[in-house]
C-alpha cells in the first residue's frame, strides 16, 4: 500500500499533497484536486486560448479559469512518483486563486507505487486506502464510500469476467485510472527536469455533499481540425456506432448517489458507447434516480438551465466545440420535503424508482468542459474558420431537453 512520505524540510511549510480528483467520471486526461475549490489538468494551448477569450455570456456555463502552474516529475529511490508544481508568474500576477499558494514549490500528486501481477500482462496499482478514504470523507461527509481493495484491470475498468459492468460501486475508479495512465506516460517519455504546464480551474462540484455527475459528450462530430486521418476515422466510427450520430449526445461517464446503499452507482464511457437511443433515455432516468425514487424535483431546473445554455450557444458564431463535454450536476443529498415517493406510474425497471415531487427546486448545475479541440474565429490555434453556431452541439442539446421533458411528463 502507498502512504504519504514525509516532505523535504524545504517544502514542509508550504507544500501541498494533492490527491487524484475522485469525482472525475469521464475524459482521459488526469484531473487533480489542487485545493478545496480548484482542480488542475495538463495545459493544452487551444483550451487555454478558449478560456482567455471566453465570451461573457458563456462564463456561467464554464468553470472559472484560475491560472497556470508549472510541474515537473520527481522519482525517489524506491521508484515512487511525485509531481512538483510551482505557481507561475501568470498565476501570481492575476491573483485568481482562492487561497494564497506561497512562494515555494507545491507537491500536487501524492506518491504512487506500481505493482505488476506475477505472470500477468495487466498492470495493477494500489492506492493509499487511508489517503483516498480521507478524500472521499472530505468530499462526502458522513459516509464511508470507499472499499479497501482498489485493484482493477487496465482493459476492463468496470467490467466483470462476462464484460458486464456492475450496477454499484462504492467508489468511482475512473479518475484513478486516468491518473495512473498519465503518471506512466510522463515517467516513460520525460526526465525529471522537464517542465509541464497545468491549467487551474474551478472545482464545480465542491459545493455538493454527494455530487451526482453526468458527463455527456456533445455534438455529432468529435474530432478536431488538427486530427490525423487515422484519428478522424476512429472518431467518426465512434459517433456512427453510438448515440452521437442519432441524438448528438452520448454518455461519457456517470456517478449517482444511491440513498438506499450509501454508495455511488458508476458508469464509464465504454458503457455509454454501447447505448441505443432508448438505452440512453433509460440511463438518463437512472441518473435521476437515487435508488428509492425518481428525482422529479430536478427535472425543471435542469431543463431551464439547458434551455438557457441553448440560447447562448445559438448566438456563438464561428465556435465549434468538438469533443467537449457537458456536465449535469446535482446533490445526492435531498431536502426532507422531496423524499416522499408519490406517483407510482413513473417506475424505473432496475431500481424500482417512483417519482417524488418537491415544492422547492433542488440546486443543480450545468457546465461545459474540455475545450482542447474547440475552435473559433480569432483563436491563436485556429485551423478553420466556421460561420454560424455549432449545429451539431445544438442538435444534441435539443434532443437532451426533449428527452428530459418526456421523462418529466411521464412518457
Secondary structure, DSSP 8 states (H G I E B T S, - for coil): --------TTTTTT-----B-TT--S-SS--EEEETTEEEEE--HHHHHHHHT--GGGGGGB--EEEEEEEEEEE-TT--EEEEEEE-HHHHHHT--SS---SS-EE-S--BEEEE-TT-SSEEEE--HHHHHHHHHHHSTT-----S-----TT-TTB-TTS-B-S-BSS--HHHHHHHHHHHHHHHH--TT-EEEEEEEE-TTTT-SSEEEEEEEESS----TT--HHHHHHHHHHHHTSHHHHHSEEEEEEEEEETTTTEEEEEEHHHHHT--HHHHHHHHHHHTB-SSEEEGGGHHHHHHHHHHHHHHHHT-TT-EETT-EEEEEEESS--GGG--B--TTS--TTT--EEE--SS---EEEEEE--TTEE-TT-TT------S--HHHHHHHHHHHHHHHHHHTT-
